[in-house]
Amino acid sequence: MTTTTAPVRPVDPVDAVLPLPKLTILGVQHVLAFYAGAVIVPLVISQGLGLSTQDTIHLINADLFTCGIASIIQSAGLGRRIGVRLPLLQGVTFTAVSPIIAIGLASGGGTHGLAAVYGSIIIAGLATFFGAPYFAKLLKYFPPVVTGTLLTVMGTTLIGVAAGDVVRWGQTDPARMGPGLLYAFGTLAVIVLVQRLFKGFMATISVLIGLVIGTAVAATLGHADFSGVASAAPIGITAPFFFGWPAFSLTGAISMIIVMAITAVETTGDVFATGEIVGKRITPRHIAAALRADGLSTTLGGVLNSFPYTCFAQNVGLVRLTRVKSRWVVTAAGVIMIVLGLLPKAGAIVAAIPAPVLGGASLAMFANVAVVGIQTLGKVDMHDNRNAVIVSTSIGLAMLVTLQPTIAQAVPSWLQIIFGSGVTLGSIVAIILNLLFFHVGRRTGPDVAMAHGRPVRLDEVNAMSEDEFVAAFGGLFPVTWPVARAWEDRPFESTEELREAFQQVVLSASAEEQRALIDSYHDIAELVLTDPEEATADVRALQETGSLAVDRLDDRDRQEIAALSQAFRERHGMPWVVCLANLASRDQLVGDGWHRVASSPTRELVTAITEIGHIADARFDALVADANPIRSAWARKFEQLN
């Protein structure tokens, strides 16, 4: 008699439960990577609102306690529709710091201001929870030009908060300004040094290391007061609405809803990144579940005296680093944070961190937020004037009210929260301008070229006949067939898509066509060695657009370039094509040239086509600049200042 057994179903690594000792150690590691970011937010908010030491300790404990609950909800899940069930750790979002301080100060500051803060947080959390399934439909209203602008504004405006901590000692006692600056710069130096010397996990806790070393030095020199640790209770439970019943204001709620919309974009990115790391295909259902967890955790934050929650990107990096995919590791980290949140003495130790030390660490973290914003803006097509206007106007107005906070006093009281926060004003302006330029009325598109002496927009380019298109863009190449083929790829959704069409045509051409295209270009030696006064008009025009100073070449330089050109032709049988705009020096030209002489014919064909792509890019940029003379003039003015 034979028996059959059901096949053993393999356990998904995401759902695998590790042994308790390993689970605990890995959970502690997640807490360490997260801890500095977790405690800095309530510290900065507390100092911004002028709260007492005891209130600060309570905020820290409430934050850690709620962080633990939020992380468990996200990783373990609550029911079938709340929590993405991936190794994602929840923490207070830095995005909320500036608006929270603005809301609190507009409502009188101190614990009284916290009532309005928590009312706004609760409304924003509920809006996120119930709006989670519909968020995917709203993603188009938060493209990189909006999120990048907002993150840049947040980072730059928050630097002012960090600067306030750096100089706090000097404001009360001018004699302490020097020591305060030393602590701030020393803490920042430690963070930078750890990032330089270490990689992996040590680099992820560089801020924590900076805080520990800075505080330890201050304690040794008698500049840190730990008396609150002894007086703090050994165990404490955060009571709901500890600072009083929440108050509600429309402008405050709008500010926090915008914050949650931004963090929803971040959460979406973190979910997709984590899904890729652990090998889980992400669907809209996962995104909705993650956002419901954000909304529920944020609502709990408003009830339990904490703040808005989102997924922490540094812990996503830790999952990639350790390759431990189990979501129960993050659940264990959540349990550890709940325990820490029940220990007021732990919060008292954090509250004793000297303000300049905190300022130095905050400076590094908040500046990094701005860097993320700049990286996001790097994905934006800035040749499109609409994007340039959105970024410049939003950042300009945000910095205006940040540098001149008295402007808020000149507007009606119901507008003071908006004009009292650079982040809030910048966010609203960026969202409205994006809607105005890209979603309201007829979509015209940017000016991308000159035709018949006037600039033409992208929609007009899409409507051109082949002959008109070739006339407008024929100058990108010495021959017209690449432009004619690019015309067949219409319509173009963006300037970058138009640019890519020209590149793709050249890359997809046959080897014979590519070789003929290369033969149509001038040899670089002709451009470099020909006297401009004796050159033909087309050679002179190309010389004027290059960056290499041909008048600084001596006789020996000219002889070597001529010999190199001859060797190149003998080796490859075609002109030596180089993009002049990418050349910084004669040494670069010669060094790269000899490497290309030694290359195989196949590799050189690819290199030459790449150089042709660079040349076409430079000429395309010139077309866009000619079509946007005012913006180009401003850009040149800024270049002259550098």
PyMOL commands that set and color helices and strands:
alter all, ss='L'
color gray80, all
select helices_A, chain A and resi 20-49+53-76+94-106+110-141+144-166+168-172+174-197+201-204+206-220+227-231+250-278+284-303+313-322+327-341+344-351+355-377+385-403+405-410+413-419+422-438+458-462+466-476+481-487+495-507+511-519+524-529+537-545+550-552+555-572+580-582+586-598+601-627+629-641
alter helices_A, ss='H'
color red, helices_A
select strands_A, chain A and resi 90-92+309-311+447-451+454-457
alter strands_A, ss='S'
color yellow, strands_A
deselect
rebuild
show_as cartoon
